Amino acid sequence: MKKIIAVDGPAGAGKSTVSKIVAARLGYTYIDTGAMYRAVALKCNEELGIGNWERNEDLMAEVLRNVDIKLDESGKVFLDGREVTKEIRTPEVSRGASDVAKSGIVRKRLTELQRDMARLGKVIMDGRDIGTQVLPNADLKIFLTASVEERARRRFDELKAKGLTVDLAQIEKEISLRDKQDSEREIAPLAQAEDAVLLDSTSLTIEEVVEKILQLAKEN
Ligand code: DC
């Protein structure tokens, strides 16, 4: 059985949904690295104010000096001991997370934390740079993707189910923009590791993707 599984891919490909299920089936710990970037962004927003820190690495470094981020087994996220699971999903925090994700100082610190979390094995970690930077020696690397149209449609359905009025074309535009930002950033951009297995989920169900990963995890 593969002890350390890395799952990378663009926003909306289904990484967290399938990683959570795979973790539950294998009895592994799921580590959502995006939530860690989001927690740093929330702290920057709260301590420095939105708009005051986004291009200033010195300010981010200051905030990072005493940040405490914890993820628990049930998927709850804690920032300095306070639960922020819901707060880190707002649009302001999403925007901030993409700013903190560009900072070399933030990436270095979070990468160290993430490696530490994976040290004991039996983990499935998802993000953008797990197979390439964080855990280059992972036993199994998955690059999970789907077409922009499909990812936009899934997000649209999700928001609609929450009772929100949304515009599909607008969502598609936002997803394309995030893809571009994540793939073109200088440090640790979104990229498929050479030894990663490419899984295109465009026409697969969640269960089919889960099954495929479980099968790969069980191979020797
Ligand atoms: O997966 P997500 O939407 O929760 O990620 C939030 C932001 O953090 C997004 O802009 C991509 C970035 N990120 C990253 O740069 N590296 C990771 N390993 C995980 C997320």
Residues whose N, C-alpha, C, O or C-beta is under 5 A from the ligand:
A	BS01	DC	T33 G34 A35 Y37 S94 A97 S98 A101 D126 G127 R128 D129
